[in-house]
């Protein structure tokens, strides 16, 4: 994506807060998850999300009963795909029911887009069931066994420990950790045999680019700057700012990152190619 909407060059440098921690010209590891509470997403709003630095969207697959906001995933998925997002899906597991059927139903619902969806996340946070750890493990095992798409587990340590006995039986699957710690990184408190998470939900029930009812997530994908991995994560980072200096008559920009942290990391510099 170009730095601006066109190839015009601003006359002065600018310093802007980068909520998405963007490095222009590189893929951004900021994701949103959306549900029926988010509502329909227009093409213009999807484009605004991309401009805001979001690279991935995770969509809840649900046809809720009366009394809940209506299902919108059939509208959300194609709009997000067309806007260039990596799109994944998630299904909430009601552990007191047949979890295998729940997963099979979710996969059937996304059949028109299945080949373009990266993963099906199995949402394990049901507090309506007792803390019967063996039964809960069996329910999640059935869900995993029924998932013919690449699977992952969405959960939190506060739930996994009492309801699953901190079981490590599913640690081979990618973890999407619900931490809500405000830290845009994949750092988390280990549990369930997971020592790393593929994605972390760090801000809940917020809005971005005019879209409400979303959560913000950071995933394991450091942006690439001229082929060099530049990790932009870490719980020490308190603020992250971007100063962009445009070289007149060139197709290169200098990105200066000011990192204010408890370690006083100071300044880092990187040169990024302008993308057409």
N, C-alpha and C positions, 0 to 999 in steps of 0.2 A: 504494500500500500504506500503511495507517495506520502511525503511529509504533509503536503497540503492537497487540496482537491485538484490542483493543477500544477504545472511546472513553474509557476511564478515564484520569485524569490523575495521574501520579505527583506526590507532594507536594514533591519536591526535584529540583534539577538533577542531572544525572549526567554524568560524563566517561568516555567509553569509547573504546578504540582501535578504529578502523574499518579493518580489514584490507582490506575492499572499497572503502574511500574513499567511503562512501555519503553522499548527501544525501537525507534522507527526503523522499518525495514526488516524486523525480526518478528517471529511468531511470539505471541504473548500468552503466558501461562495463567491468564485470568479466565474463570468460567462462571457462568450463572446457571442456577437450576430454576426451572419454571414448572408451574402446575396449573390446575384449574383455577386456583386463586389468583394467578397472574392475569388470566384472561387472554383474549386474542392478541396477537402481536402483528402489527402491520409491517409491511416491507420497509417503510421509512424508519420505524422504530428499531427494526432489526439492524438496519444500516447504521443507525445512531449507536447501537450497542457495539458494533464492530469498531466504529470511530473512537468510542470510549475505551477501547483496548481489550475487548472480550474476544477470546478465540474459540471458546467451547461453550456449548449449551447442553444441559441435561434435562430431559423432558419427562415429567411424570406421565405414566400410562395408566389411565383410570377412567372408568365410566361410572361416576358416583351415583348413589341412590338419590331420590328426591330429598330436598332440604339442603343440598350442597351446591356450590357453583357448578355449572354444567361442564362437561368434558370439552376441552379445546385442543388436545394434543394433535388431532387430525389436521387442525389449522396451523398449529405452531411448528410442527416438524418440517413440512415443505417450505415454509417461509424462512426458517432458520437455515435449512440446507441451501436454499437459493441465495441466501445472503453470504454464504461461504463459511459458515461455522462448522467445526467438528461437532457432530450431534451424537449424543448418547441418550439412553433411556433409563428410567428406574421404575420399579414396581414395589409398592408398599406391601409387605407380607403380613397378613393376618394369621398369626401363628396358631390360633384356635381352629382355623379352617384347613382346607386342603391346599397347602402351599404349592404343591406341584401343579395343580389345576390353575392356580392364580398366575403362575409363571407362564404356563402354556397359553392361557388366555391373553396375557400381555403380549407375548410373541406373535400370536395370531393377529392382534390388533395393529401391530406395526408392520405387517407383511408387505404393504406397498413400498416401504422405505427400508426394509430390513438390510438389504445389501449395502446401504449407505450409513447405517448406524454402527458406531464403533463398539458399543458394549451395552449390556443390560445389567444395571446395578440392582441388587436385591436389598431392599430397605428393611433392616432388622432393628426395630425400635418399639415394637408393640408392647404396651404396658397393660393391656387388657387381660393378659394371660397371667397365671401364677408364675412364680419363680421356680418352675419345675424344669430344672436344667436339662435333664435327659430328654424330656418331651420337646423342649425348645430346640435342642441340638438336632433331634430327628426331623423336626419341621423344616429347619434351614437346610439340612442335608437333602431332604426331598426336593426343595426348591432348586438347589444347585444341580441336582441330578436331572431335573426337568428342563434346565436352561440349555438350549441348543445354540445360543449365542455366546460370545465371550462374556463371562460373568465376573462380577465383582461384588463386594459387600459394603453397603453403607451402614454405619452404626457408630456408636459412641462408647467410650469406656464406662461411663456411668450406667449404661444399659447392659453392656456385654458381660461385665463382671458378675452382677447378681443373677441375670436371667440366663446366662450361658456358662456360669461357673468359670469365667475367664478361659474358656476352652480355646486351645490352639489348633483345633481340628480343621479350621478353614484358613489358616495362615498362608496357604499356598495361593490364595486368591488375592487380587488387588484390593486394597482397602481405601475406601472413601470415608475419612474420619470427620465426624461432626464435633468440632472443638469450640467454635464461637469465641475464639480468643482474640479476635481482631488482628492477628498476626498473619500477614499475607505471605505465607511460606508453607512448606510441607512439614514443618516441625510439629510434633505432637507428643503426647504422653503415651508410650507404648502400652499395649494390652493385647490379650488374645493371641500371643505369639507373633504379632506384627511389630517389627522394629522400624518399619518405614511405611509411609502411606503414599499411595499413588496420587491422592487428591485430598485436600482438606477444606472443609466448609468453615470459613473463619468469620463471616458476618451473615447474620440471618435477618429475614423479613425487612428488606430494605428496598430502595429504588435506585435505578441507574438509567440514564439516558431517557427519562420520561416513562420508564416501565416500573411499576410497583409490584409488590408481592413476589420478590425474587430473593435468592440467597447468593452470596459471593463465595467463590472457591478459588483456591490456588492449586495448581497441579504440577506434577513432576515433569517439567519441560523447560529448562532454562533457555532463554532466547539465544540464538546463534548470531554472533557478530563477526562477519568475515570468516566463518568457519571455526571460530574460537568460542567455546562455551563460556558465557559470562554469567555465573550464578548470581541472581538478584534476589535471593531469599535469605532469611535469617531472622530469628526472633529478636536480635539486638537492634534491628533497624527501627528507628522511631519515625523518621521522615525521609522522604526520597523526592528529590527535585530534579528537573531536567532543564538544562540550558542548551539551546540549539543555535549554533552559529552557522549561517548559510554563507558558503563561499560564492561570491558573485561570479557568474559565468561558468560555474563548474557544476558537476553532477554529484558532488560529494558534500556531506554535511559532517560537522564535528559535533558529537554528542558529549556533553560534559555532565556527569552525574555528581551531584552533591549529596553525600550520604552522611546524615547526622545520626550517630548512634552512641550507645553507651561506651563503645570502644573508640569513638572518634576516628572512624576509618578515613575521614578526609575526602579527597577528590579522586575520582577515577575518570579516565578518558578512553573513548573508543571512537573509531571512525567507521561510519556505516555507509555502504553504497546506496545511492538513491535508486529506488525501484521505479520502473516506468508505470 
